[in-house]
Amino acid sequence: MNRLNRGEFLKVGLLALATGMVNRAAYSNGIVSQHKGVKPPMIHATDLYHIHNDPDDHWDLATIYALGYSGDVDLLGILFDYPTRPGLGDPDVMGVAQMNYYTGLVVPSVVGTPYAMTKRDDTQSQATKTELQGVIWLLETLCKSASPVVINIVGGATNVAVAIKMNPALFKKKCKAIYLNAGSANSMTDKKLEYNVKLNPLAYAAIFDAPCPVYWMPCMTGTNVMEVGEYGTYYRFLQKEILPDLSEKLQNIFLFMFGQKKSHEWFTYLNGKPEQELLTQYSNAIRHMWCTAGFIHAAGNKVTAEGDIVPASSARASVFSFLPVNVSCNDLGFADWKIDNNSRNRFIFHVNDLVNYPKAMTIAMKKLLLQLPK
């Protein structure tokens, strides 16, 4: 094979970018991704704050960037939840800026509506354009995308729900799937609401009205019971299983968050040496996780008992799956469901291997994060 010199390589790469021959997210640090097949476009809707609310959100952010960097998805943008109560940090634009610089991806971010839905079909007509900028960006991004888009919801559902009610026809045409990381499988029986549902029960309920596939990922089988269950995504790991093996820059991104740094010098911190005392402290902390499986599934893959990430078409058994379901959700946020093999656009998360699921997801996430730059 003939090799281009550096100048020729850059000219070819820049020409391809300018003419649209390669996707912007596929070109990272001068390397065009060799991933085969069409990458699903992805929007990540998250309650990502600094100071953090829950560090799992930053592990999720790193994971979707790893999928974008490796060429498994085309990461179109980050849609922040508006911090609607005292004590929540600001939308973490610094964390996104750190991940952008670290990976070479150029991923925009935007802040969502400050208002909760007050009725199930609320389009927030009282809101200003500035207040609705996140919802408007979401609709515009769907409209412009050449192929249907995957949407992750890993916090409140309000921004996506309002967008659905504004333009359901667009979601029918341009939304490939919504991965709804919220609720519990037994909320109707328990008569309790999970945290993400409590943020806006009407918005959570409205997601089930969407005219596109919904992959429902209950956070737990029993409401607010932090243990691995058949229909809950929850797992946990000790951070020293992953954190010490990551690149120094990625360690710094996590330490900037864990350390609750109030400095604006996100760039200087990113490029410094990791604080070893903080690294040791947080390596010994347990991390509770919920959303990893959905990201991997949206990229067209699954996870084996050994933690290998393999194509969904592989004959190897997966520790999780999605089962067709008939589901309804009332305005209070309580979902009623049953398995229905005739369902074509509603699915519920299922743990196939309760014993190996937590370890497999931990290994799989580590493998993704180790693909990021050194």
Summary of the structure (lengths in Angstrom):
residues: 374
radius of gyration: 20.1
end to end distance: 27.2
largest distance: 66.0
contacts: 1264
relative contact order: 0.13
helix: 36%
strand: 20%
